């Protein structure tokens, strides 16, 4: 499964939901891991923003063409 930001189940940018789907976890678990990691020193917010910009959106299941 590729790493994309899903169209459903996303809160802010869909990064945690995309990572959770890729690694077979619950999105809420991934969000909790991210929230706890923000208590530690490091560039968590910068990495989140970079993933938000770099990860593509999930393609829609059906197309009109």
C-alpha positions as CSV (number, residue, x, y, z in Angstrom):
1,X,0.0,0.0,0.0
2,X,1.4,3.4,-0.9
3,X,1.8,6.4,1.4
4,X,-0.9,8.9,0.5
5,X,-3.2,11.3,2.4
6,X,-6.7,9.7,2.4
7,X,-9.7,11.8,1.5
8,X,-11.8,10.4,4.4
9,X,-10.9,10.3,8.1
10,X,-8.5,13.2,8.0
11,X,-8.5,15.9,10.6
12,X,-6.0,18.6,9.7
13,X,-3.9,17.4,6.8
14,X,-4.5,13.7,6.7
15,X,-0.8,12.9,7.5
16,X,-1.5,10.8,10.6
17,X,-4.4,9.0,8.9
18,X,-2.2,8.2,5.9
19,X,0.7,7.0,8.1
20,X,-1.7,4.9,10.1
21,X,-3.2,3.3,7.0
22,X,0.2,2.6,5.6
23,X,1.4,0.9,8.8
24,X,-1.9,-0.9,9.6
25,X,-2.8,1.1,12.7
26,X,-5.7,3.1,14.0
27,X,-5.6,6.8,13.0
28,X,-6.4,7.7,16.6
29,X,-3.4,5.7,17.8
30,X,-1.1,7.5,15.3
31,X,-2.5,10.8,16.4
32,X,-1.8,9.9,20.0
33,X,1.8,8.9,19.1
34,X,2.3,12.2,17.4
35,X,0.8,14.2,20.3
36,X,3.1,12.4,22.8
37,X,6.1,12.9,20.5
38,X,5.4,16.7,20.5
39,X,6.4,16.6,24.2
40,X,9.9,15.6,23.2
41,X,12.4,17.9,21.7
42,X,12.7,17.7,18.0
43,X,11.3,18.9,14.6
44,X,7.9,17.1,14.8
45,X,5.9,20.0,13.5
46,X,8.3,20.7,10.7
47,X,8.2,17.0,9.6
48,X,4.3,17.1,9.8
49,X,4.2,20.1,7.6
50,X,6.7,18.7,5.1
51,X,4.7,15.5,4.9
52,X,1.5,17.5,4.4
53,X,3.1,19.3,1.5
54,X,4.9,16.3,-0.1
55,X,2.4,13.4,0.3
56,X,-0.1,13.3,-2.5
57,X,-3.8,13.1,-2.0
58,X,-5.5,9.8,-2.4
59,X,-7.0,9.4,-5.9
60,X,-10.8,9.0,-6.1
61,X,-12.1,5.5,-6.6
62,X,-14.0,6.3,-9.7
63,X,-13.4,8.8,-12.5
64,X,-15.9,10.3,-14.9
65,X,-13.6,9.7,-17.9
